[in-house]
Amino acid sequence: MENRPKVAVEIVVIKGVDVLLLERKFGDEWVWCLPGGHLEFSEEIIDCAKRELKEETNLDAKELEIKTWLNNIFLDEGKHYLSFILETKCVNEPKIMEPEKFRDIKWFSPNNFPNKLFPMLERLVSSGYFK
């Protein structure tokens, strides 16, 4: 089978000036990431973002806007993702809905993100997205 990129969505949830991050297992370590996941067959990007946000944090996204995209190539893992970055404002408190996947959920100022970030989030930070 031919290797092809997969499509992912990542949601920047904003409360005031803070951004919601989840701590998840990545390889042998725990890293912080945005809520998000894979686009399903025949699913619209906005619908995917709403579904993933609800599944992971129990948040209902009222308004989602596609802000940018990243071409994420992880040769060491043999993965390639086209990641759409969406934004929404938080209207209620999130909670971890998949404890087998995540161990913590917190609000961070983009100027004070934790050190260990998921590679896609590292790329988004380096791109200047949060400035």
ABEGO torsion letter per residue (X at the ends): XBBBBBBBBBBBBBBEABBBBBBBBBEABBBBBBBEEBBBBGBBAAAAAAAAAAAAAGBBBABBBBABBBBBBBAAAGBBBBBBBBBBBBABBBBBABAAABABBBBBBAAABBABBBAAAAAAAAAGAAX
